[in-house]
Amino acid sequence: MRILAAAIILLFFYYAAGVVITVLLSILLAYFLDPAVELLERMHVARTVGAMAMVLLLIAVLIAVGYGLGTRTEDFAANWPKYGAVLKQAAGAVEAKIKGIEGQVSEIAPETAPQQGGGERPETAIVRTLLFRGIGSLYALFLEITFVPFLVFFMLAGKHEVWHGTLQLFPASQRTRVKETLEDLRDVLRDYLAGMTLLTLLVIAASSLFFWILGLDFPIITGIASGLLNMVPYIGAVLAWLPAFVIALAKWKTFGQFALIAGGLTAIHVLALNLVAPQIVGRRVRLNAVAITIALLFWGWVWGGMGLLLAIPITAALRVICEHTESWRPIGRWLSA
């Protein structure tokens, strides 16, 4: 029964990804903004007014950042044909290598019989699959943009009612333990969100400065991409190479210059992860490397890019719940070992 229940929950997470991701993002943002709302409440500002003010401030900041990046993005889009031609040339070289390998394999392996019947061409199937996945992503994005501000406002404004109602779901004998679990969960998520926000800003600043010193085009946009990818543990340091490599392809041709980019970005991310992150994020998350890697693989498989971003807070929340549940404490100890 437990395996069946877990399978049903997994299917729900997979097929209702847009809804679940929207709710999780709203919860994380509500935890992130709640200290500011509490501060306004201590200053005798009504909680509803404070919640509305913080949500509007968040929207204003996002709009301002988007507008500031808009002109740089337009410049990058105007120069895209130059980068697109270089990428097409590189992709053609890789494709030629792959075809050469396929030719060598075909000389050894027997040829398969030609496909019979009027079946769908592989190219058509791939295009259709990508189209449907794109529609799903757009639908999820529409849900997030439309509903997240409202959900965050309602969660902030009705925090006390939601908190009290949640405790009422449990028997009176368990409410103290549930309250401690929720408080620990709140502290973990707040520390993680605040720390990762500051850490991401530091990586963006350091990466942008590094690209500016190297003389790369669009150093700010590339630095922002590097900082956002830093939110994905371990593999983010490697993924951050790709945007810089795309920009550098149109300017540099030697291997040493690309090695310099890879080495510089890796140094920035490693220093941020091992020196800055423990001081800013703190030890509250307490997840071992194996647990983090498995979480990234699992949630990345379920939700793609959003799963990579949400894997750590979800796993940290699971660790907190396990540590406060008697029968699940061995799992909690394993996650934090």
N, C-alpha and C positions, 0 to 999 in steps of 0.2 A: 504493500500500500504506500509506503514512503517513496519507493522508486517511482511508482505510478504518479503520485502527487508531484514529485520533482519534475517528471517529464511533462506533466500538464502545465506547471508553472513556466518551464523553459519554453514550451510552445507559445504560451501567452506572451512572454517577453519578446519572442521572435516575431510573431505576427502582429502584435500590438506595440511595435517598437516606437512609433510616433507618439502614442499616448504615454507610455511608460517613461520615455526619455523626457518628455515635456514635464511630467510630474516630478521626476528626479531633479531636473534643472531648477524647477521652481523651489523645491525644498532646499537645495544647496544655496540658491540666491537668498532665500528667506533667512537661513542661518547666517549668511554673510552680512546681511543688512540689519539683522535684529539688534546687534549692539548699538548701532546709531539710533535706532528707533527707541531703544530703552533709555539712551542718553537724553533724547528729546522728551521722553515721558517724565524723567526725573526733573526736567526743566519746566514741568507743568504744561507741556504740550500734549493735547489729546492724542492717544495712540493712533486713532484713525488718521488724524492730520499728519502725524509723524510718518506713518507708513506711506501715505500718499506722497509726501514730500520726498522720501527716499527713493520710491519707485520712479517718480518724475525726474529726480536727479540722475538716477542710473540711466534712464532713457536719454536724457540730455547729453550725458557723457558719451554714450554709445553713438549718438547722432553726430556729436562734435568730432569724435575720432573718425567716424566713417566719412564725414565731409572733408576732414583734413587729409585722409588717405585718398580721397576721390581724385584729386588733381594728379597725384603721383601715379595712381592706377591708370588714369587716362593716358599719361605719358608712356607708361609701360605698354599699354594696349596699342598705342600708335607705333611703337617700335617692335611690336610682336613679330611682324613679318621677317625681320632680321633674325630674331631668335628662332622663329619657326623653321626658317630655311636651314639653319645650323642643326637643329634637332632632327629635321627630316633627313639630312645628310648622314648624321650619326646613326639614326634608325636604319637607314638603307645599308650602311656598312655592317651593322649587327645582323640584319636580315640576310645579307649575303653570306656571312659566316655560318648562320644557322642552316641555310640551304646547302652550303658545302658539307656540313656535318651530316645532314639528311641524305645527301647524295652518297656519301661514304657508307652510311648505314644501309641504304637500299641495295648496295652492291653485296652486302653480307646477308641481310635478312631477305626472305622471300617476299615478293610483292603481294599485297592483298588484292583480292578481287575487287573490281569496280563496284561502287554502290549501285544497287538495282532499285528500280521503282522511281516514283516521283516524290521521294522524300524531300524534306526541307533542306536547303543548302545550309552548311555550317555558318557561312557569313550572315545569312538572314536570321538564323537562330541567335547568333551572338548579338546582332543589332537589336533584335526584339527584346532579348534579356536585359541589355543595357538600358533600353528605353523604359521598360517597366521598373527597373531599379531606380532610374532617374526620377520617374513619376513618384515612386515611393519616397525618395529623398526630398523632393519638392513638397510633398504632402507633410512630411515630418517637419520641414523648415517652416511651412505655413502654420502648423500647430504651435511651434515654439514661439514664433514671432507674435502670433495672435493671442495665445492663451497664457504664456509665461508671465507677462506683466500683471494680468488680472489675478492669476493664482498667487503670485508673490504678494500682492497687496492684500488679498483675503487672508493668507496665512499670517502675515504680519499684524494686520488689524485684529484678527480673531485669535491671536495666539493663546490667550488665557482660556478661552472657551474650548479651543481645540485640545489644549493640554489637559484640561479637566475632563473633557469627553473621552480622551484616549485612556486616561487612568480608570475611568468608569467601565471600560471594556473588560477589565480584569477583576478577579475576586479581591475583596478587601485585604486578605492576607498577603497578596502578591503586589499590592500597589506601591509599597515602599521600594521593593526591588525594581519594579518597572520605572519608578521615578528616578532612581539612581542610574538605571540604564539609559534613560532618555537624557539625563544631564551629562553623563559621560559621552554619549553620542554627540550631543550638542558641542561640547568642548573639543572633541576630536575633529569634527567637520569644520568648526570655526578656525581652529589652528591651521588645519590643512589648507583651507581656502584662502585665508589671509596670507599665509606663508607662501603659497604657490603664486598668488597674485604678485607679491613683492618680488619673488624670485624670477618670475617671468619678465617683469619690467626691467630687472637688472640684466638679465640675459639679452633682452632686446637692445638695451643701451650698449652693452659691451659688444654684441655682434654688429650692430650698426656702425659703431666706431671702428671696429676691425675691418669691415667692408669699405668704409670711407678711406681708411689709411691705405688699403690695397688699391684703391682707385676704381672699384667696381661701380657699374651703373646701378641706380636705384638702391642705395645702401639701406635706406630706412625700411622699404618694403621687404627686402631680403632679411633684414634684421628682425622684423616683426614675425616673419615666417619661422625664423630660427628660434625665437623666443616661444612662440606658440607650440612648436614641435618639442621644445624642452619639457612641456607638461606631460609628455609620454615618456615614462622612465626607460632608461637603457637605449632602446631603439631610436628614441627621439634624437639622440646625438648623431646618429648615422643618417636619419631621414633629413636632418637639417642641412646636410651637404647638398641635397638635390637642387633646391632653389638657387643656391650660390653657383653650383656647377652650370646650371642652365644660363645664368647671366654671364658667367665667365667663358662659356663656349664661343660666344661671339667676339671675344677680345683676346683670349689666350689660347695657345695651342700646345704648349709644352707640359709634360707630366709634372714637373717640379712645382709649377704654379698651382695646379690642382691639389697636389699633396700639401702645399702650404695652407690652402683653404681648409682642407680636411683636418690637418693638424691643429690649426688655430681654433676652428669650431669645436673640435673634440676637447681641446684644453679648456675652452670656456665652459662647456657643458659638464666636464668632469669636475672642474673646480666648483661650479655651482652646485653639483649634486653631492659632492663629498665634503666641502668646506662650508658653503653658505647654507645649503638646505638644512643640515642638522641644527644650525643655530636659529634659523628663521622658522622652519616648520616645526622643529622640536621633535621630541621622541614619542609624542602621543600616538602617532599613526602605528608605529611598532609592527611592521610587516617584514617578514624575511624575504630574501631575494627570490626564493623558489615560489613563494606565494604570490609575489608581485608578477613574476613571469607567467605563471599559470593564469592569473587573473587577466593579464593583458591578452594572452592567447584566446581565452574563453570569451571575454566580453568583446574583443575585437572581432571574433568570429560571429557573435550574435548581432552586434550593432555597428560593425565597421569602425569608422573614425571616431564617432561619438562614444563607442564602447571603450576605445583606448583612453579617452579623456576621463570617462566615468569609472574605469576599472578600480583605481586606487581608493576613491571615497567609498565605493560600494563594498570593497573588500575590508576596508577599515571599519565600516559600520557593521559588517558581518562579524568581525573579530570582537567588537564591543558587545554585541548581542550574545555571542558564544561565551564570553568570559562572565556574563551575568546570568547564564543559564546552566544549572548544575550538570545536566546530562551532556551539554555541548562544550564544557570547559576544555576537554582534551583537544578539540578542534581549535579553540581559541589559543591554547598554548602552542599548538603546532604553527598556526599562522604567525605568531609573534616570536617564534623560536629564533 
